[in-house]
Amino acid sequence: MTTSKERITVSLDSAVVAAARAAVAAGQADSVSAYVEATLVERAARDAWLTRWRALTGGPPSPELRDWALGKLGVSTEIAGARQAS
């Protein structure tokens, strides 16, 4: 990561803030800012990977293929659908 930092203000659900603070208290992050930054870096990398994958495969998987894959992974389609909507 670059050493240049920019201060921003965001509003987060109190449970998310509590999880970030708990991670800091457990030594999993140096600060809440570091925790949030690491999470955003991971999300950006995942989004970039998905963009490349979709470009190579012609788009997102069909609902049928998605349900098959989730079933193989043992993930409930209802849970995955709720995750996708957020």
C-alpha positions in Angstrom: 0.0 0.0 0.0 1.1 3.5 -0.6 2.3 5.6 2.4 0.1 8.5 1.4 -3.1 8.4 3.4 -6.4 10.3 3.0 -8.8 10.9 5.8 -12.5 10.2 5.0 -15.6 9.9 7.0 -17.9 6.9 6.8 -21.0 5.7 8.7 -21.0 2.1 9.7 -23.4 -0.1 11.5 -22.6 -0.4 15.2 -22.0 -4.1 15.0 -19.4 -3.6 12.2 -17.6 -1.0 14.4 -17.7 -3.4 17.4 -16.2 -6.2 15.2 -13.4 -3.9 14.0 -12.7 -2.8 17.6 -12.7 -6.4 18.7 -10.2 -7.3 16.0 -7.9 -4.5 17.2 -8.3 -5.7 20.8 -7.4 -9.2 19.8 -4.3 -8.0 18.0 -5.6 -8.9 14.6 -5.1 -5.2 13.4 -3.1 -2.3 14.6 -6.1 0.1 14.5 -9.6 0.3 13.3 -8.3 2.3 10.3 -5.9 -0.5 9.5 -8.7 -3.1 9.9 -11.0 -1.1 7.5 -8.2 -0.6 5.0 -7.2 -4.3 4.9 -10.9 -5.2 4.4 -11.3 -2.7 1.6 -8.0 -3.9 -0.1 -9.3 -7.5 0.0 -12.7 -6.4 -1.4 -11.0 -4.4 -4.2 -8.8 -7.4 -5.1 -11.8 -9.7 -5.2 -13.9 -7.3 -7.3 -11.0 -6.9 -9.7 -10.6 -10.7 -10.0 -14.4 -11.1 -10.6 -14.3 -8.4 -13.3 -11.5 -10.3 -15.1 -13.2 -13.6 -14.6 -16.5 -12.3 -16.0 -14.7 -10.8 -19.0 -13.1 -14.2 -19.7 -16.3 -16.2 -19.2 -18.8 -13.9 -20.8 -20.4 -12.6 -17.6 -21.8 -13.9 -14.3 -22.8 -17.5 -14.1 -26.4 -18.5 -14.9 -28.7 -18.9 -11.9 -28.7 -22.7 -12.4 -24.8 -22.9 -12.5 -24.6 -20.6 -9.4 -27.1 -22.8 -7.5 -25.1 -25.9 -8.5 -21.8 -24.4 -7.4 -23.3 -23.2 -4.1 -24.7 -26.7 -3.5 -21.3 -28.3 -4.1 -19.8 -25.8 -1.6 -22.6 -26.6 0.9 -23.8 -22.9 0.9 -27.5 -22.3 1.2 -28.8 -20.4 -1.8 -31.0 -18.3 0.6 -27.9 -17.2 2.6 -25.9 -16.6 -0.6 -28.8 -14.5 -2.1 -29.0 -12.4 1.1 -25.2 -11.9 0.9 -25.4 -10.9 -2.8 -28.2 -8.4 -2.1 -26.1 -6.5 0.5 
